[in-house]
Amino acid sequence: MNNNALKGESTIKVKETYCGGLPKNVGFPRGMDGYIMPKHEYYAELRKNGYEVEITDNGVFVTKK
């Protein structure tokens, strides 16, 4: 380990890095592609299903009626 790395400029030089592409399914299960619903439609669906949606400056509160 470089002893002066926490006290001053590091003397470690990076000469080469390796990286590759991410697989297409990273972060999403397969077959989960679909329609991304806008917020106003999502809140309307919540209200239709019996939830109370309160939109404030600090966020959104969703409570069951």
N, CA, C and O atoms as CSV, one atom per row, in Angstrom:
chain,resi,resn,atom,element,x,y,z
A,1,MET,N,N,0.848,-1.192,0.000
A,1,MET,CA,C,0.000,0.000,0.000
A,1,MET,C,C,0.877,1.233,0.000
A,1,MET,O,O,1.969,1.228,0.569
A,2,ASN,N,N,0.424,2.236,-0.606
A,2,ASN,CA,C,1.133,3.500,-0.668
A,2,ASN,C,C,0.954,4.226,0.662
A,2,ASN,O,O,-0.163,4.624,0.995
A,3,ASN,N,N,2.030,4.407,1.429
A,3,ASN,CA,C,1.927,4.981,2.778
A,3,ASN,C,C,1.510,6.445,2.782
A,3,ASN,O,O,0.907,6.899,3.754
A,4,ASN,N,N,1.805,7.187,1.741
A,4,ASN,CA,C,1.467,8.608,1.754
A,4,ASN,C,C,0.137,8.906,1.063
A,4,ASN,O,O,-0.186,10.076,0.857
A,5,ALA,N,N,-0.635,7.900,0.704
A,5,ALA,CA,C,-1.872,8.119,-0.042
A,5,ALA,C,C,-2.892,8.930,0.744
A,5,ALA,O,O,-3.668,9.680,0.152
A,6,LEU,N,N,-2.903,8.792,2.075
A,6,LEU,CA,C,-3.877,9.530,2.878
A,6,LEU,C,C,-3.347,10.897,3.313
A,6,LEU,O,O,-4.117,11.735,3.781
A,7,LYS,N,N,-2.046,11.129,3.165
A,7,LYS,CA,C,-1.447,12.376,3.633
A,7,LYS,C,C,-1.137,13.357,2.509
A,7,LYS,O,O,-1.112,14.567,2.733
A,8,GLY,N,N,-0.906,12.857,1.331
A,8,GLY,CA,C,-0.526,13.737,0.231
A,8,GLY,C,C,-0.887,13.124,-1.101
A,8,GLY,O,O,-1.758,12.257,-1.178
A,9,GLU,N,N,-0.225,13.568,-2.143
A,9,GLU,CA,C,-0.510,13.070,-3.478
A,9,GLU,C,C,-0.048,11.621,-3.603
A,9,GLU,O,O,1.028,11.257,-3.129
A,10,SER,N,N,-0.862,10.816,-4.236
A,10,SER,CA,C,-0.548,9.395,-4.384
A,10,SER,C,C,0.525,9.201,-5.443
A,10,SER,O,O,0.597,9.943,-6.422
A,11,THR,N,N,1.351,8.195,-5.227
A,11,THR,CA,C,2.395,7.886,-6.203
A,11,THR,C,C,2.023,6.685,-7.053
A,11,THR,O,O,2.830,6.233,-7.866
A,12,ILE,N,N,0.816,6.157,-6.882
A,12,ILE,CA,C,0.366,5.009,-7.660
A,12,ILE,C,C,-0.066,5.499,-9.038
A,12,ILE,O,O,-0.886,6.410,-9.149
A,13,LYS,N,N,0.476,4.907,-10.064
A,13,LYS,CA,C,0.132,5.275,-11.428
A,13,LYS,C,C,-0.666,4.138,-12.064
A,13,LYS,O,O,-0.244,2.983,-12.018
A,14,VAL,N,N,-1.813,4.462,-12.656
A,14,VAL,CA,C,-2.639,3.473,-13.337
A,14,VAL,C,C,-2.242,3.490,-14.804
A,14,VAL,O,O,-2.358,4.514,-15.478
A,15,LYS,N,N,-1.772,2.346,-15.292
A,15,LYS,CA,C,-1.298,2.278,-16.669
A,15,LYS,C,C,-2.333,1.671,-17.605
A,15,LYS,O,O,-2.344,1.976,-18.798
A,16,GLU,N,N,-3.200,0.818,-17.079
A,16,GLU,CA,C,-4.132,0.127,-17.951
A,16,GLU,C,C,-5.361,-0.275,-17.134
A,16,GLU,O,O,-5.236,-0.699,-15.986
A,17,THR,N,N,-6.527,-0.141,-17.720
A,17,THR,CA,C,-7.758,-0.584,-17.063
A,17,THR,C,C,-8.511,-1.505,-18.002
A,17,THR,O,O,-8.347,-1.447,-19.221
A,18,TYR,N,N,-9.329,-2.346,-17.423
A,18,TYR,CA,C,-10.135,-3.275,-18.200
A,18,TYR,C,C,-11.604,-3.039,-17.880
A,18,TYR,O,O,-11.971,-2.896,-16.713
A,19,CYS,N,N,-12.433,-2.997,-18.892
A,19,CYS,CA,C,-13.867,-2.905,-18.665
A,19,CYS,C,C,-14.581,-3.522,-19.858
A,19,CYS,O,O,-14.063,-3.551,-20.974
A,20,GLY,N,N,-15.757,-4.001,-19.596
A,20,GLY,CA,C,-16.548,-4.613,-20.651
A,20,GLY,C,C,-17.977,-4.128,-20.588
A,20,GLY,O,O,-18.374,-3.459,-19.634
A,21,GLY,N,N,-18.733,-4.459,-21.584
A,21,GLY,CA,C,-20.125,-4.053,-21.623
A,21,GLY,C,C,-20.966,-4.795,-20.587
A,21,GLY,O,O,-20.661,-5.932,-20.228
A,22,LEU,N,N,-22.011,-4.151,-20.117
A,22,LEU,CA,C,-22.927,-4.793,-19.178
A,22,LEU,C,C,-23.861,-5.728,-19.928
A,22,LEU,O,O,-24.243,-5.441,-21.062
A,23,PRO,N,N,-24.234,-6.844,-19.312
A,23,PRO,CA,C,-25.243,-7.701,-19.939
A,23,PRO,C,C,-26.565,-6.950,-20.069
A,23,PRO,O,O,-26.838,-6.042,-19.285
A,24,LYS,N,N,-27.373,-7.313,-21.033
A,24,LYS,CA,C,-28.623,-6.603,-21.299
A,24,LYS,C,C,-29.640,-6.742,-20.170
A,24,LYS,O,O,-30.556,-5.926,-20.069
A,25,ASN,N,N,-29.496,-7.764,-19.313
A,25,ASN,CA,C,-30.494,-7.981,-18.267
A,25,ASN,C,C,-30.047,-7.467,-16.906
A,25,ASN,O,O,-30.666,-7.828,-15.905
A,26,VAL,N,N,-29.017,-6.651,-16.814
A,26,VAL,CA,C,-28.556,-6.152,-15.527
A,26,VAL,C,C,-29.607,-5.224,-14.934
A,26,VAL,O,O,-29.996,-4.242,-15.566
A,27,GLY,N,N,-30.061,-5.523,-13.741
A,27,GLY,CA,C,-31.020,-4.681,-13.040
A,27,GLY,C,C,-32.471,-4.978,-13.339
A,27,GLY,O,O,-33.347,-4.465,-12.643
A,28,PHE,N,N,-32.765,-5.786,-14.347
A,28,PHE,CA,C,-34.138,-6.077,-14.708
A,28,PHE,C,C,-34.286,-7.569,-14.968
A,28,PHE,O,O,-33.471,-8.155,-15.681
A,29,PRO,N,N,-35.306,-8.184,-14.405
A,29,PRO,CA,C,-35.562,-9.579,-14.746
A,29,PRO,C,C,-35.980,-9.687,-16.212
A,29,PRO,O,O,-36.542,-8.746,-16.773
A,30,ARG,N,N,-35.712,-10.796,-16.807
A,30,ARG,CA,C,-36.084,-10.989,-18.216
A,30,ARG,C,C,-37.603,-10.932,-18.387
A,30,ARG,O,O,-38.350,-11.397,-17.526
A,31,GLY,N,N,-38.038,-10.373,-19.474
A,31,GLY,CA,C,-39.461,-10.321,-19.781
A,31,GLY,C,C,-40.223,-9.242,-19.041
A,31,GLY,O,O,-41.453,-9.262,-19.024
A,32,MET,N,N,-39.521,-8.299,-18.427
A,32,MET,CA,C,-40.209,-7.254,-17.663
A,32,MET,C,C,-40.281,-5.932,-18.427
A,32,MET,O,O,-40.596,-4.899,-17.836
A,33,ASP,N,N,-40.001,-5.947,-19.702
A,33,ASP,CA,C,-40.132,-4.723,-20.492
A,33,ASP,C,C,-41.611,-4.381,-20.606
A,33,ASP,O,O,-42.451,-5.274,-20.709
A,34,GLY,N,N,-41.922,-3.125,-20.589
A,34,GLY,CA,C,-43.323,-2.751,-20.702
A,34,GLY,C,C,-43.502,-1.248,-20.650
A,34,GLY,O,O,-42.547,-0.477,-20.747
A,35,TYR,N,N,-44.728,-0.864,-20.498
A,35,TYR,CA,C,-45.120,0.536,-20.498
A,35,TYR,C,C,-44.670,1.203,-19.196
A,35,TYR,O,O,-44.931,0.687,-18.110
A,36,ILE,N,N,-43.999,2.339,-19.304
A,36,ILE,CA,C,-43.627,3.129,-18.129
A,36,ILE,C,C,-44.708,4.180,-17.948
A,36,ILE,O,O,-44.872,5.068,-18.784
A,37,MET,N,N,-45.447,4.071,-16.844
A,37,MET,CA,C,-46.608,4.917,-16.604
A,37,MET,C,C,-46.188,6.278,-16.066
A,37,MET,O,O,-45.394,6.342,-15.128
A,38,PRO,N,N,-46.702,7.374,-16.637
A,38,PRO,CA,C,-46.441,8.697,-16.087
A,38,PRO,C,C,-47.010,8.814,-14.669
A,38,PRO,O,O,-47.946,8.104,-14.303
A,39,LYS,N,N,-46.434,9.714,-13.887
A,39,LYS,CA,C,-46.830,9.856,-12.482
A,39,LYS,C,C,-48.307,10.167,-12.332
A,39,LYS,O,O,-48.969,9.587,-11.472
A,40,HIS,N,N,-48.846,11.074,-13.155
A,40,HIS,CA,C,-50.247,11.468,-12.980
A,40,HIS,C,C,-51.186,10.277,-13.240
A,40,HIS,O,O,-52.226,10.156,-12.592
A,41,GLU,N,N,-50.823,9.403,-14.183
A,41,GLU,CA,C,-51.642,8.205,-14.421
A,41,GLU,C,C,-51.524,7.225,-13.253
A,41,GLU,O,O,-52.510,6.612,-12.845
A,42,TYR,N,N,-50.318,7.086,-12.725
A,42,TYR,CA,C,-50.087,6.183,-11.593
A,42,TYR,C,C,-50.893,6.634,-10.368
A,42,TYR,O,O,-51.522,5.820,-9.692
A,43,TYR,N,N,-50.863,7.941,-10.094
A,43,TYR,CA,C,-51.620,8.462,-8.952
A,43,TYR,C,C,-53.118,8.298,-9.178
A,43,TYR,O,O,-53.849,8.021,-8.227
A,44,ALA,N,N,-53.596,8.461,-10.414
A,44,ALA,CA,C,-55.014,8.256,-10.714
A,44,ALA,C,C,-55.407,6.798,-10.465
A,44,ALA,O,O,-56.484,6.532,-9.930
A,45,GLU,N,N,-54.542,5.850,-10.849
A,45,GLU,CA,C,-54.809,4.431,-10.594
A,45,GLU,C,C,-54.853,4.139,-9.098
A,45,GLU,O,O,-55.700,3.375,-8.636
A,46,LEU,N,N,-53.948,4.743,-8.350
A,46,LEU,CA,C,-53.956,4.549,-6.897
A,46,LEU,C,C,-55.264,5.058,-6.291
A,46,LEU,O,O,-55.872,4.389,-5.455
A,47,ARG,N,N,-55.693,6.253,-6.723
A,47,ARG,CA,C,-56.948,6.804,-6.201
A,47,ARG,C,C,-58.139,5.903,-6.561
A,47,ARG,O,O,-59.042,5.699,-5.751
A,48,LYS,N,N,-58.122,5.372,-7.784
A,48,LYS,CA,C,-59.195,4.489,-8.235
A,48,LYS,C,C,-59.233,3.195,-7.418
A,48,LYS,O,O,-60.298,2.604,-7.241
A,49,ASN,N,N,-58.075,2.756,-6.921
A,49,ASN,CA,C,-57.997,1.518,-6.144
A,49,ASN,C,C,-58.125,1.745,-4.638
A,49,ASN,O,O,-57.818,0.851,-3.850
A,50,GLY,N,N,-58.577,2.940,-4.233
A,50,GLY,CA,C,-58.891,3.170,-2.835
A,50,GLY,C,C,-57.778,3.773,-2.002
A,50,GLY,O,O,-57.823,3.681,-0.775
A,51,TYR,N,N,-56.789,4.381,-2.617
A,51,TYR,CA,C,-55.728,5.034,-1.872
A,51,TYR,C,C,-55.920,6.534,-1.924
A,51,TYR,O,O,-56.489,7.073,-2.873
A,52,GLU,N,N,-55.432,7.205,-0.880
A,52,GLU,CA,C,-55.446,8.659,-0.851
A,52,GLU,C,C,-54.038,9.130,-1.200
A,52,GLU,O,O,-53.068,8.711,-0.568
A,53,VAL,N,N,-53.923,9.997,-2.201
A,53,VAL,CA,C,-52.627,10.485,-2.667
A,53,VAL,C,C,-52.543,11.975,-2.375
A,53,VAL,O,O,-53.352,12.763,-2.863
A,54,GLU,N,N,-51.549,12.351,-1.571
A,54,GLU,CA,C,-51.349,13.756,-1.236
A,54,GLU,C,C,-49.978,14.179,-1.755
A,54,GLU,O,O,-48.952,13.656,-1.320
A,55,ILE,N,N,-49.970,15.122,-2.679
A,55,ILE,CA,C,-48.726,15.602,-3.282
A,55,ILE,C,C,-48.329,16.896,-2.584
A,55,ILE,O,O,-49.091,17.863,-2.573
A,56,THR,N,N,-47.121,16.912,-1.995
A,56,THR,CA,C,-46.618,18.092,-1.288
A,56,THR,C,C,-45.288,18.514,-1.908
A,56,THR,O,O,-44.778,17.859,-2.817
A,57,ASP,N,N,-44.741,19.606,-1.407
A,57,ASP,CA,C,-43.434,20.082,-1.883
A,57,ASP,C,C,-42.319,19.116,-1.484
A,57,ASP,O,O,-41.286,19.044,-2.150
A,58,ASN,N,N,-42.531,18.372,-0.391
A,58,ASN,CA,C,-41.497,17.471,0.105
A,58,ASN,C,C,-41.632,16.036,-0.378
A,58,ASN,O,O,-40.773,15.209,-0.070
A,59,GLY,N,N,-42.676,15.715,-1.120
A,59,GLY,CA,C,-42.856,14.362,-1.609
A,59,GLY,C,C,-44.311,14.013,-1.775
A,59,GLY,O,O,-45.175,14.890,-1.804
A,60,VAL,N,N,-44.581,12.726,-1.884
A,60,VAL,CA,C,-45.937,12.233,-2.102
A,60,VAL,C,C,-46.278,11.280,-0.978
A,60,VAL,O,O,-45.506,10.370,-0.678
A,61,PHE,N,N,-47.418,11.478,-0.356
A,61,PHE,CA,C,-47.918,10.587,0.688
A,61,PHE,C,C,-49.035,9.750,0.115
A,61,PHE,O,O,-49.997,10.284,-0.439
A,62,VAL,N,N,-48.917,8.439,0.242
A,62,VAL,CA,C,-49.942,7.510,-0.240
A,62,VAL,C,C,-50.427,6.715,0.970
A,62,VAL,O,O,-49.646,6.020,1.620
A,63,THR,N,N,-51.723,6.826,1.264
A,63,THR,CA,C,-52.298,6.109,2.398
A,63,THR,C,C,-53.549,5.370,1.962
A,63,THR,O,O,-54.266,5.812,1.064
A,64,LYS,N,N,-53.804,4.240,2.603
A,64,LYS,CA,C,-55.005,3.450,2.323
A,64,LYS,C,C,-56.169,4.102,3.039
A,64,LYS,O,O,-56.066,4.426,4.222
A,65,LYS,N,N,-57.298,4.303,2.325
A,65,LYS,CA,C,-58.491,4.915,2.928
A,65,LYS,C,C,-59.185,3.936,3.834
A,65,LYS,O,O,-60.209,4.268,4.432
